[in-house]
Amino acid sequence: MNQIIEGMLTIVSGLKKKERREFLTRLITSGVLSEDEQDILVIESRRGEPTRPLDKFVKEMRKKGCLR
Protein backbone atom coordinates (compact mmCIF):
# COMPACT_ATOMS: atom_id res chain seq x y z
CA MET A 1 0.00 0.00 0.00
CA ASN A 2 2.84 2.42 0.77
CA GLN A 3 4.17 1.97 -2.77
CA ILE A 4 0.81 2.96 -4.18
CA ILE A 5 0.69 6.07 -1.98
CA GLU A 6 4.25 7.03 -2.91
CA GLY A 7 3.43 6.54 -6.59
CA MET A 8 0.33 8.72 -6.32
CA LEU A 9 2.30 11.43 -4.52
CA THR A 10 4.91 11.38 -7.27
CA ILE A 11 2.23 11.73 -9.93
CA VAL A 12 0.31 14.49 -8.11
CA SER A 13 3.46 16.46 -7.29
CA GLY A 14 4.36 16.41 -11.00
CA LEU A 15 1.10 18.07 -12.00
CA LYS A 16 0.90 21.74 -12.83
CA LYS A 17 -0.90 23.90 -10.27
CA LYS A 18 -4.11 24.07 -12.33
CA GLU A 19 -4.08 20.31 -12.93
CA ARG A 20 -3.44 19.61 -9.24
CA ARG A 21 -6.35 21.86 -8.22
CA GLU A 22 -8.62 20.11 -10.74
CA PHE A 23 -7.51 16.71 -9.44
CA LEU A 24 -8.20 17.70 -5.82
CA THR A 25 -11.55 19.22 -6.75
CA ARG A 26 -12.65 16.06 -8.54
CA LEU A 27 -11.39 13.89 -5.69
CA ILE A 28 -13.36 15.94 -3.17
CA THR A 29 -16.58 16.06 -5.22
CA SER A 30 -16.46 12.38 -6.24
CA GLY A 31 -17.89 11.19 -2.93
CA VAL A 32 -15.14 8.64 -2.25
CA LEU A 33 -13.69 10.62 0.66
CA SER A 34 -15.16 11.18 4.10
CA GLU A 35 -15.91 14.75 5.17
CA ASP A 36 -12.81 14.75 7.42
CA GLU A 37 -10.62 13.58 4.53
CA GLN A 38 -12.07 16.33 2.34
CA ASP A 39 -11.32 18.91 5.02
CA ILE A 40 -7.72 17.70 5.27
CA LEU A 41 -7.26 17.99 1.50
CA VAL A 42 -8.64 21.53 1.47
CA ILE A 43 -6.47 22.59 4.42
CA GLU A 44 -3.32 21.11 2.92
CA SER A 45 -3.98 22.54 -0.53
CA ARG A 46 -4.42 26.05 0.91
CA ARG A 47 -1.61 25.90 3.48
CA GLY A 48 0.64 28.42 1.67
CA GLU A 49 -2.03 31.07 1.18
CA PRO A 50 -1.86 34.36 3.08
CA THR A 51 -3.69 34.55 6.39
CA ARG A 52 -5.25 37.30 8.49
CA PRO A 53 -6.11 37.64 12.16
CA LEU A 54 -9.58 36.51 13.24
CA ASP A 55 -10.50 39.95 14.63
CA LYS A 56 -9.86 41.58 11.23
CA PHE A 57 -11.98 38.92 9.53
CA VAL A 58 -14.83 39.46 12.03
CA LYS A 59 -14.70 43.24 11.51
CA GLU A 60 -14.84 42.75 7.75
CA MET A 61 -17.83 40.40 8.01
CA ARG A 62 -19.64 42.83 10.33
CA LYS A 63 -18.98 45.67 7.89
CA LYS A 64 -20.47 43.57 5.08
CA GLY A 65 -23.51 42.80 7.27
CA CYS A 66 -22.75 39.07 7.50
CA LEU A 67 -22.32 39.22 11.30
CA ARG A 68 -23.88 41.25 14.07
N, CA, C and O atoms as a Maestro MAE file, in Angstrom:
{
 s_m_m2io_version
 :::
 2.0.0
}

f_m_ct {
 s_m_title
 :::
 protein
 m_atom[272] {
  # First column is atom index #
  i_m_mmod_type
  r_m_x_coord
  r_m_y_coord
  r_m_z_coord
  i_m_residue_number
  s_m_chain_name
  s_m_pdb_residue_name
  s_m_pdb_atom_name
  i_m_atomic_number
  :::
  1 25 0.824 -1.201 0.000 1 A "MET " " N  " 7
  2 3 0.000 0.000 0.000 1 A "MET " " CA " 6
  3 2 0.864 1.261 0.000 1 A "MET " " C  " 6
  4 15 0.528 2.240 -0.665 1 A "MET " " O  " 8
  5 25 1.972 1.243 0.739 2 A "ASN " " N  " 7
  6 3 2.839 2.417 0.773 2 A "ASN " " CA " 6
  7 2 3.400 2.744 -0.600 2 A "ASN " " C  " 6
  8 15 3.601 3.916 -0.917 2 A "ASN " " O  " 8
  9 25 3.656 1.732 -1.421 3 A "GLN " " N  " 7
  10 3 4.174 1.971 -2.772 3 A "GLN " " CA " 6
  11 2 3.126 2.680 -3.628 3 A "GLN " " C  " 6
  12 15 3.455 3.544 -4.440 3 A "GLN " " O  " 8
  13 25 1.887 2.311 -3.439 4 A "ILE " " N  " 7
  14 3 0.805 2.965 -4.184 4 A "ILE " " CA " 6
  15 2 0.717 4.429 -3.775 4 A "ILE " " C  " 6
  16 15 0.605 5.309 -4.628 4 A "ILE " " O  " 8
  17 25 0.767 4.690 -2.478 5 A "ILE " " N  " 7
  18 3 0.692 6.067 -1.980 5 A "ILE " " CA " 6
  19 2 1.871 6.878 -2.488 5 A "ILE " " C  " 6
  20 15 1.694 8.010 -2.937 5 A "ILE " " O  " 8
  21 25 3.065 6.319 -2.424 6 A "GLU " " N  " 7
  22 3 4.246 7.028 -2.909 6 A "GLU " " CA " 6
  23 2 4.137 7.309 -4.412 6 A "GLU " " C  " 6
  24 15 4.513 8.388 -4.872 6 A "GLU " " O  " 8
  25 25 3.629 6.349 -5.165 7 A "GLY " " N  " 7
  26 3 3.431 6.545 -6.595 7 A "GLY " " CA " 6
  27 2 2.440 7.657 -6.888 7 A "GLY " " C  " 6
  28 15 2.666 8.485 -7.770 7 A "GLY " " O  " 8
  29 25 1.335 7.673 -6.140 8 A "MET " " N  " 7
  30 3 0.327 8.724 -6.317 8 A "MET " " CA " 6
  31 2 0.911 10.089 -5.969 8 A "MET " " C  " 6
  32 15 0.658 11.070 -6.669 8 A "MET " " O  " 8
  33 25 1.684 10.156 -4.899 9 A "LEU " " N  " 7
  34 3 2.301 11.428 -4.520 9 A "LEU " " CA " 6
  35 2 3.252 11.922 -5.595 9 A "LEU " " C  " 6
  36 15 3.307 13.119 -5.878 9 A "LEU " " O  " 8
  37 25 3.995 11.014 -6.189 10 A "THR " " N  " 7
  38 3 4.906 11.383 -7.271 10 A "THR " " CA " 6
  39 2 4.127 11.945 -8.454 10 A "THR " " C  " 6
  40 15 4.510 12.962 -9.032 10 A "THR " " O  " 8
  41 25 3.045 11.285 -8.806 11 A "ILE " " N  " 7
  42 3 2.226 11.734 -9.928 11 A "ILE " " CA " 6
  43 2 1.613 13.103 -9.628 11 A "ILE " " C  " 6
  44 15 1.703 14.019 -10.445 11 A "ILE " " O  " 8
  45 25 0.992 13.238 -8.459 12 A "VAL " " N  " 7
  46 3 0.312 14.492 -8.110 12 A "VAL " " CA " 6
  47 2 1.309 15.640 -8.002 12 A "VAL " " C  " 6
  48 15 1.020 16.752 -8.446 12 A "VAL " " O  " 8
  49 25 2.472 15.388 -7.422 13 A "SER " " N  " 7
  50 3 3.462 16.465 -7.286 13 A "SER " " CA " 6
  51 2 4.007 16.901 -8.646 13 A "SER " " C  " 6
  52 15 4.520 18.014 -8.767 13 A "SER " " O  " 8
  53 25 3.911 16.063 -9.656 14 A "GLY " " N  " 7
  54 3 4.359 16.409 -10.995 14 A "GLY " " CA " 6
  55 2 3.343 17.190 -11.805 14 A "GLY " " C  " 6
  56 15 3.653 17.666 -12.897 14 A "GLY " " O  " 8
  57 25 2.134 17.326 -11.282 15 A "LEU " " N  " 7
  58 3 1.098 18.066 -11.999 15 A "LEU " " CA " 6
  59 2 1.330 19.563 -11.897 15 A "LEU " " C  " 6
  60 15 1.915 20.043 -10.926 15 A "LEU " " O  " 8
  61 25 0.876 20.291 -12.889 16 A "LYS " " N  " 7
  62 3 0.898 21.743 -12.830 16 A "LYS " " CA " 6
  63 2 -0.142 22.183 -11.808 16 A "LYS " " C  " 6
  64 15 -1.048 21.422 -11.468 16 A "LYS " " O  " 8
  65 25 -0.009 23.411 -11.322 17 A "LYS " " N  " 7
  66 3 -0.897 23.903 -10.267 17 A "LYS " " CA " 6
  67 2 -2.376 23.768 -10.643 17 A "LYS " " C  " 6
  68 15 -3.190 23.326 -9.832 17 A "LYS " " O  " 8
  69 25 -2.714 24.148 -11.869 18 A "LYS " " N  " 7
  70 3 -4.109 24.073 -12.332 18 A "LYS " " CA " 6
  71 2 -4.583 22.616 -12.380 18 A "LYS " " C  " 6
  72 15 -5.708 22.313 -11.984 18 A "LYS " " O  " 8
  73 25 -3.732 21.731 -12.858 19 A "GLU " " N  " 7
  74 3 -4.084 20.305 -12.930 19 A "GLU " " CA " 6
  75 2 -4.247 19.711 -11.529 19 A "GLU " " C  " 6
  76 15 -5.154 18.915 -11.284 19 A "GLU " " O  " 8
  77 25 -3.359 20.108 -10.615 20 A "ARG " " N  " 7
  78 3 -3.440 19.611 -9.240 20 A "ARG " " CA " 6
  79 2 -4.734 20.076 -8.573 20 A "ARG " " C  " 6
  80 15 -5.388 19.307 -7.868 20 A "ARG " " O  " 8
  81 25 -5.098 21.344 -8.800 21 A "ARG " " N  " 7
  82 3 -6.345 21.860 -8.218 21 A "ARG " " CA " 6
  83 2 -7.549 21.114 -8.794 21 A "ARG " " C  " 6
  84 15 -8.483 20.780 -8.065 21 A "ARG " " O  " 8
  85 25 -7.525 20.852 -10.112 22 A "GLU " " N  " 7
  86 3 -8.620 20.112 -10.742 22 A "GLU " " CA " 6
  87 2 -8.703 18.693 -10.167 22 A "GLU " " C  " 6
  88 15 -9.789 18.191 -9.879 22 A "GLU " " O  " 8
  89 25 -7.545 18.061 -10.008 23 A "PHE " " N  " 7
  90 3 -7.512 16.708 -9.437 23 A "PHE " " CA " 6
  91 2 -8.106 16.698 -8.028 23 A "PHE " " C  " 6
  92 15 -8.933 15.847 -7.702 23 A "PHE " " O  " 8
  93 25 -7.679 17.645 -7.202 24 A "LEU " " N  " 7
  94 3 -8.197 17.702 -5.824 24 A "LEU " " CA " 6
  95 2 -9.695 17.998 -5.804 24 A "LEU " " C  " 6
  96 15 -10.436 17.427 -5.005 24 A "LEU " " O  " 8
  97 25 -10.132 18.888 -6.681 25 A "THR " " N  " 7
  98 3 -11.554 19.220 -6.746 25 A "THR " " CA " 6
  99 2 -12.377 17.990 -7.119 25 A "THR " " C  " 6
  100 15 -13.409 17.716 -6.506 25 A "THR " " O  " 8
  101 25 -11.920 17.259 -8.118 26 A "ARG " " N  " 7
  102 3 -12.654 16.062 -8.544 26 A "ARG " " CA " 6
  103 2 -12.615 14.978 -7.468 26 A "ARG " " C  " 6
  104 15 -13.591 14.253 -7.276 26 A "ARG " " O  " 8
  105 25 -11.495 14.871 -6.775 27 A "LEU " " N  " 7
  106 3 -11.385 13.894 -5.695 27 A "LEU " " CA " 6
  107 2 -12.362 14.233 -4.569 27 A "LEU " " C  " 6
  108 15 -13.012 13.346 -4.016 27 A "LEU " " O  " 8
  109 25 -12.460 15.507 -4.238 28 A "ILE " " N  " 7
  110 3 -13.365 15.943 -3.171 28 A "ILE " " CA " 6
  111 2 -14.822 15.753 -3.565 28 A "ILE " " C  " 6
  112 15 -15.624 15.284 -2.758 28 A "ILE " " O  " 8
  113 25 -15.174 16.112 -4.797 29 A "THR " " N  " 7
  114 3 -16.576 16.056 -5.222 29 A "THR " " CA " 6
  115 2 -17.028 14.665 -5.652 29 A "THR " " C  " 6
  116 15 -18.218 14.451 -5.884 29 A "THR " " O  " 8
  117 25 -16.106 13.721 -5.762 30 A "SER " " N  " 7
  118 3 -16.464 12.379 -6.238 30 A "SER " " CA " 6
  119 2 -17.263 11.566 -5.222 30 A "SER " " C  " 6
  120 15 -17.965 10.624 -5.588 30 A "SER " " O  " 8
  121 25 -17.155 11.930 -3.958 31 A "GLY " " N  " 7
  122 3 -17.892 11.189 -2.931 31 A "GLY " " CA " 6
  123 2 -17.145 9.998 -2.359 31 A "GLY " " C  " 6
  124 15 -17.700 9.260 -1.546 31 A "GLY " " O  " 8
  125 25 -15.894 9.792 -2.767 32 A "VAL " " N  " 7
  126 3 -15.140 8.642 -2.247 32 A "VAL " " CA " 6
  127 2 -14.434 8.948 -0.936 32 A "VAL " " C  " 6
  128 15 -13.957 8.038 -0.257 32 A "VAL " " O  " 8
  129 25 -14.364 10.231 -0.575 33 A "LEU " " N  " 7
  130 3 -13.692 10.624 0.656 33 A "LEU " " CA " 6
  131 2 -14.697 10.994 1.742 33 A "LEU " " C  " 6
  132 15 -15.785 11.491 1.454 33 A "LEU " " O  " 8
  133 25 -14.318 10.744 2.994 34 A "SER " " N  " 7
  134 3 -15.156 11.182 4.104 34 A "SER " " CA " 6
  135 2 -15.050 12.706 4.227 34 A "SER " " C  " 6
  136 15 -14.164 13.319 3.631 34 A "SER " " O  " 8
  137 25 -15.935 13.298 4.983 35 A "GLU " " N  " 7
  138 3 -15.906 14.749 5.174 35 A "GLU " " CA " 6
  139 2 -14.591 15.186 5.820 35 A "GLU " " C  " 6
  140 15 -14.038 16.220 5.446 35 A "GLU " " O  " 8
  141 25 -14.089 14.421 6.775 36 A "ASP " " N  " 7
  142 3 -12.813 14.746 7.418 36 A "ASP " " CA " 6
  143 2 -11.665 14.692 6.415 36 A "ASP " " C  " 6
  144 15 -10.789 15.557 6.429 36 A "ASP " " O  " 8
  145 25 -11.664 13.684 5.548 37 A "GLU " " N  " 7
  146 3 -10.617 13.579 4.528 37 A "GLU " " CA " 6
  147 2 -10.685 14.750 3.549 37 A "GLU " " C  " 6
  148 15 -9.654 15.254 3.104 37 A "GLU " " O  " 8
  149 25 -11.898 15.178 3.219 38 A "GLN " " N  " 7
  150 3 -12.073 16.330 2.338 38 A "GLN " " CA " 6
  151 2 -11.514 17.579 3.002 38 A "GLN " " C  " 6
  152 15 -10.821 18.374 2.368 38 A "GLN " " O  " 8
  153 25 -11.821 17.746 4.286 39 A "ASP " " N  " 7
  154 3 -11.317 18.908 5.023 39 A "ASP " " CA " 6
  155 2 -9.793 18.932 5.027 39 A "ASP " " C  " 6
  156 15 -9.186 19.984 4.831 39 A "ASP " " O  " 8
  157 25 -9.179 17.783 5.249 40 A "ILE " " N  " 7
  158 3 -7.716 17.699 5.269 40 A "ILE " " CA " 6
  159 2 -7.139 18.105 3.919 40 A "ILE " " C  " 6
  160 15 -6.153 18.839 3.860 40 A "ILE " " O  " 8
  161 25 -7.745 17.634 2.843 41 A "LEU " " N  " 7
  162 3 -7.263 17.995 1.503 41 A "LEU " " CA " 6
  163 2 -7.354 19.501 1.268 41 A "LEU " " C  " 6
  164 15 -6.426 20.106 0.730 41 A "LEU " " O  " 8
  165 25 -8.459 20.095 1.668 42 A "VAL " " N  " 7
  166 3 -8.638 21.534 1.475 42 A "VAL " " CA " 6
  167 2 -7.607 22.303 2.305 42 A "VAL " " C  " 6
  168 15 -6.980 23.237 1.805 42 A "VAL " " O  " 8
  169 25 -7.436 21.920 3.548 43 A "ILE " " N  " 7
  170 3 -6.473 22.595 4.422 43 A "ILE " " CA " 6
  171 2 -5.065 22.497 3.843 43 A "ILE " " C  " 6
  172 15 -4.353 23.497 3.754 43 A "ILE " " O  " 8
  173 25 -4.673 21.300 3.455 44 A "GLU " " N  " 7
  174 3 -3.320 21.108 2.923 44 A "GLU " " CA " 6
  175 2 -3.113 21.845 1.602 44 A "GLU " " C  " 6
  176 15 -2.029 22.373 1.351 44 A "GLU " " O  " 8
  177 25 -4.137 21.885 0.763 45 A "SER " " N  " 7
  178 3 -3.975 22.545 -0.530 45 A "SER " " CA " 6
  179 2 -3.905 24.062 -0.391 45 A "SER " " C  " 6
  180 15 -3.394 24.741 -1.282 45 A "SER " " O  " 8
  181 25 -4.414 24.603 0.721 46 A "ARG " " N  " 7
  182 3 -4.420 26.053 0.913 46 A "ARG " " CA " 6
  183 2 -3.390 26.518 1.939 46 A "ARG " " C  " 6
  184 15 -3.356 27.694 2.300 46 A "ARG " " O  " 8
  185 25 -2.554 25.598 2.407 47 A "ARG " " N  " 7
  186 3 -1.606 25.900 3.479 47 A "ARG " " CA " 6
  187 2 -0.715 27.111 3.192 47 A "ARG " " C  " 6
  188 15 -0.427 27.867 4.120 47 A "ARG " " O  " 8
  189 25 -0.277 27.327 1.984 48 A "GLY " " N  " 7
  190 3 0.640 28.417 1.669 48 A "GLY " " CA " 6
  191 2 -0.022 29.762 1.419 48 A "GLY " " C  " 6
  192 15 0.670 30.752 1.179 48 A "GLY " " O  " 8
  193 25 -1.335 29.817 1.471 49 A "GLU " " N  " 7
  194 3 -2.033 31.067 1.184 49 A "GLU " " CA " 6
  195 2 -1.879 32.062 2.333 49 A "GLU " " C  " 6
  196 15 -1.678 31.665 3.481 49 A "GLU " " O  " 8
  197 25 -1.975 33.358 2.019 50 A "PRO " " N  " 7
  198 3 -1.864 34.363 3.076 50 A "PRO " " CA " 6
  199 2 -2.997 34.224 4.097 50 A "PRO " " C  " 6
  200 15 -4.097 33.776 3.773 50 A "PRO " " O  " 8
  201 25 -2.702 34.614 5.315 51 A "THR " " N  " 7
  202 3 -3.694 34.549 6.386 51 A "THR " " CA " 6
  203 2 -3.949 35.943 6.935 51 A "THR " " C  " 6
  204 15 -3.250 36.898 6.595 51 A "THR " " O  " 8
  205 25 -4.966 36.047 7.793 52 A "ARG " " N  " 7
  206 3 -5.245 37.304 8.485 52 A "ARG " " CA " 6
  207 2 -5.788 36.978 9.867 52 A "ARG " " C  " 6
  208 15 -6.362 35.910 10.076 52 A "ARG " " O  " 8
  209 25 -5.611 37.886 10.802 53 A "PRO " " N  " 7
  210 3 -6.106 37.642 12.157 53 A "PRO " " CA " 6
  211 2 -7.632 37.537 12.192 53 A "PRO " " C  " 6
  212 15 -8.329 38.173 11.401 53 A "PRO " " O  " 8
  213 25 -8.133 36.726 13.117 54 A "LEU " " N  " 7
  214 3 -9.579 36.512 13.244 54 A "LEU " " CA " 6
  215 2 -10.319 37.818 13.478 54 A "LEU " " C  " 6
  216 15 -11.377 38.034 12.886 54 A "LEU " " O  " 8
  217 25 -9.790 38.701 14.330 55 A "ASP " " N  " 7
  218 3 -10.501 39.947 14.632 55 A "ASP " " CA " 6
  219 2 -10.687 40.817 13.387 55 A "ASP " " C  " 6
  220 15 -11.713 41.483 13.248 55 A "ASP " " O  " 8
  221 25 -9.705 40.818 12.482 56 A "LYS " " N  " 7
  222 3 -9.860 41.577 11.231 56 A "LYS " " CA " 6
  223 2 -10.928 40.942 10.342 56 A "LYS " " C  " 6
  224 15 -11.703 41.649 9.698 56 A "LYS " " O  " 8
  225 25 -10.968 39.621 10.308 57 A "PHE " " N  " 7
  226 3 -11.985 38.919 9.526 57 A "PHE " " CA " 6
  227 2 -13.376 39.231 10.075 57 A "PHE " " C  " 6
  228 15 -14.299 39.511 9.309 57 A "PHE " " O  " 8
  229 25 -13.527 39.183 11.400 58 A "VAL " " N  " 7
  230 3 -14.826 39.458 12.027 58 A "VAL " " CA " 6
  231 2 -15.268 40.879 11.721 58 A "VAL " " C  " 6
  232 15 -16.433 41.102 11.390 58 A "VAL " " O  " 8
  233 25 -14.358 41.851 11.825 59 A "LYS " " N  " 7
  234 3 -14.700 43.244 11.511 59 A "LYS " " CA " 6
  235 2 -15.170 43.377 10.066 59 A "LYS " " C  " 6
  236 15 -16.142 44.076 9.780 59 A "LYS " " O  " 8
  237 25 -14.473 42.704 9.164 60 A "GLU " " N  " 7
  238 3 -14.845 42.755 7.747 60 A "GLU " " CA " 6
  239 2 -16.233 42.160 7.518 60 A "GLU " " C  " 6
  240 15 -17.031 42.718 6.765 60 A "GLU " " O  " 8
  241 25 -16.520 41.043 8.160 61 A "MET " " N  " 7
  242 3 -17.829 40.398 8.012 61 A "MET " " CA " 6
  243 2 -18.934 41.264 8.618 61 A "MET " " C  " 6
  244 15 -20.035 41.331 8.072 61 A "MET " " O  " 8
  245 25 -18.649 41.922 9.736 62 A "ARG " " N  " 7
  246 3 -19.639 42.829 10.329 62 A "ARG " " CA " 6
  247 2 -19.904 44.008 9.399 62 A "ARG " " C  " 6
  248 15 -21.048 44.425 9.222 62 A "ARG " " O  " 8
  249 25 -18.843 44.536 8.811 63 A "LYS " " N  " 7
  250 3 -18.979 45.667 7.891 63 A "LYS " " CA " 6
  251 2 -19.840 45.285 6.683 63 A "LYS " " C  " 6
  252 15 -20.627 46.094 6.190 63 A "LYS " " O  " 8
  253 25 -19.684 44.059 6.220 64 A "LYS " " N  " 7
  254 3 -20.470 43.565 5.075 64 A "LYS " " CA " 6
  255 2 -21.890 43.178 5.482 64 A "LYS " " C  " 6
  256 15 -22.726 42.897 4.624 64 A "LYS " " O  " 8
  257 25 -22.169 43.162 6.795 65 A "GLY " " N  " 7
  258 3 -23.507 42.796 7.273 65 A "GLY " " CA " 6
  259 2 -23.717 41.301 7.405 65 A "GLY " " C  " 6
  260 15 -24.852 40.844 7.548 65 A "GLY " " O  " 8
  261 25 -22.646 40.537 7.358 66 A "CYS " " N  " 7
  262 3 -22.754 39.073 7.501 66 A "CYS " " CA " 6
  263 2 -22.778 38.639 8.957 66 A "CYS " " C  " 6
  264 15 -23.206 37.526 9.263 66 A "CYS " " O  " 8
  265 25 -22.327 39.501 9.857 67 A "LEU " " N  " 7
  266 3 -22.322 39.216 11.301 67 A "LEU " " CA " 6
  267 2 -22.897 40.407 12.046 67 A "LEU " " C  " 6
  268 15 -22.899 41.530 11.542 67 A "LEU " " O  " 8
  269 25 -23.378 40.152 13.236 68 A "ARG " " N  " 7
  270 3 -23.877 41.246 14.073 68 A "ARG " " CA " 6
  271 2 -22.811 41.718 15.007 68 A "ARG " " C  " 6
  272 15 -23.041 42.636 15.793 68 A "ARG " " O  " 8
  :::
 }
 m_bond[271] {
  # First column is bond index #
  i_m_from
  i_m_to
  i_m_order
  :::
  1 1 2 1
  2 2 3 1
  3 3 4 2
  4 3 5 1
  5 5 6 1
  6 6 7 1
  7 7 8 2
  8 7 9 1
  9 9 10 1
  10 10 11 1
  11 11 12 2
  12 11 13 1
  13 13 14 1
  14 14 15 1
  15 15 16 2
  16 15 17 1
  17 17 18 1
  18 18 19 1
  19 19 20 2
  20 19 21 1
  21 21 22 1
  22 22 23 1
  23 23 24 2
  24 23 25 1
  25 25 26 1
  26 26 27 1
  27 27 28 2
  28 27 29 1
  29 29 30 1
  30 30 31 1
  31 31 32 2
  32 31 33 1
  33 33 34 1
  34 34 35 1
  35 35 36 2
  36 35 37 1
  37 37 38 1
  38 38 39 1
  39 39 40 2
  40 39 41 1
  41 41 42 1
  42 42 43 1
  43 43 44 2
  44 43 45 1
  45 45 46 1
  46 46 47 1
  47 47 48 2
  48 47 49 1
  49 49 50 1
  50 50 51 1
  51 51 52 2
  52 51 53 1
  53 53 54 1
  54 54 55 1
  55 55 56 2
  56 55 57 1
  57 57 58 1
  58 58 59 1
  59 59 60 2
  60 59 61 1
  61 61 62 1
  62 62 63 1
  63 63 64 2
  64 63 65 1
  65 65 66 1
  66 66 67 1
  67 67 68 2
  68 67 69 1
  69 69 70 1
  70 70 71 1
  71 71 72 2
  72 71 73 1
  73 73 74 1
  74 74 75 1
  75 75 76 2
  76 75 77 1
  77 77 78 1
  78 78 79 1
  79 79 80 2
  80 79 81 1
  81 81 82 1
  82 82 83 1
  83 83 84 2
  84 83 85 1
  85 85 86 1
  86 86 87 1
  87 87 88 2
  88 87 89 1
  89 89 90 1
  90 90 91 1
  91 91 92 2
  92 91 93 1
  93 93 94 1
  94 94 95 1
  95 95 96 2
  96 95 97 1
  97 97 98 1
  98 98 99 1
  99 99 100 2
  100 99 101 1
  101 101 102 1
  102 102 103 1
  103 103 104 2
  104 103 105 1
  105 105 106 1
  106 106 107 1
  107 107 108 2
  108 107 109 1
  109 109 110 1
  110 110 111 1
  111 111 112 2
  112 111 113 1
  113 113 114 1
  114 114 115 1
  115 115 116 2
  116 115 117 1
  117 117 118 1
  118 118 119 1
  119 119 120 2
  120 119 121 1
  121 121 122 1
  122 122 123 1
  123 123 124 2
  124 123 125 1
  125 125 126 1
  126 126 127 1
  127 127 128 2
  128 127 129 1
  129 129 130 1
  130 130 131 1
  131 131 132 2
  132 131 133 1
  133 133 134 1
  134 134 135 1
  135 135 136 2
  136 135 137 1
  137 137 138 1
  138 138 139 1
  139 139 140 2
  140 139 141 1
  141 141 142 1
  142 142 143 1
  143 143 144 2
  144 143 145 1
  145 145 146 1
  146 146 147 1
  147 147 148 2
  148 147 149 1
  149 149 150 1
  150 150 151 1
  151 151 152 2
  152 151 153 1
  153 153 154 1
  154 154 155 1
  155 155 156 2
  156 155 157 1
  157 157 158 1
  158 158 159 1
  159 159 160 2
  160 159 161 1
  161 161 162 1
  162 162 163 1
  163 163 164 2
  164 163 165 1
  165 165 166 1
  166 166 167 1
  167 167 168 2
  168 167 169 1
  169 169 170 1
  170 170 171 1
  171 171 172 2
  172 171 173 1
  173 173 174 1
  174 174 175 1
  175 175 176 2
  176 175 177 1
  177 177 178 1
  178 178 179 1
  179 179 180 2
  180 179 181 1
  181 181 182 1
  182 182 183 1
  183 183 184 2
  184 183 185 1
  185 185 186 1
  186 186 187 1
  187 187 188 2
  188 187 189 1
  189 189 190 1
  190 190 191 1
  191 191 192 2
  192 191 193 1
  193 193 194 1
  194 194 195 1
  195 195 196 2
  196 195 197 1
  197 197 198 1
  198 198 199 1
  199 199 200 2
  200 199 201 1
  201 201 202 1
  202 202 203 1
  203 203 204 2
  204 203 205 1
  205 205 206 1
  206 206 207 1
  207 207 208 2
  208 207 209 1
  209 209 210 1
  210 210 211 1
  211 211 212 2
  212 211 213 1
  213 213 214 1
  214 214 215 1
  215 215 216 2
  216 215 217 1
  217 217 218 1
  218 218 219 1
  219 219 220 2
  220 219 221 1
  221 221 222 1
  222 222 223 1
  223 223 224 2
  224 223 225 1
  225 225 226 1
  226 226 227 1
  227 227 228 2
  228 227 229 1
  229 229 230 1
  230 230 231 1
  231 231 232 2
  232 231 233 1
  233 233 234 1
  234 234 235 1
  235 235 236 2
  236 235 237 1
  237 237 238 1
  238 238 239 1
  239 239 240 2
  240 239 241 1
  241 241 242 1
  242 242 243 1
  243 243 244 2
  244 243 245 1
  245 245 246 1
  246 246 247 1
  247 247 248 2
  248 247 249 1
  249 249 250 1
  250 250 251 1
  251 251 252 2
  252 251 253 1
  253 253 254 1
  254 254 255 1
  255 255 256 2
  256 255 257 1
  257 257 258 1
  258 258 259 1
  259 259 260 2
  260 259 261 1
  261 261 262 1
  262 262 263 1
  263 263 264 2
  264 263 265 1
  265 265 266 1
  266 266 267 1
  267 267 268 2
  268 267 269 1
  269 269 270 1
  270 270 271 1
  271 271 272 2
  :::
 }
}
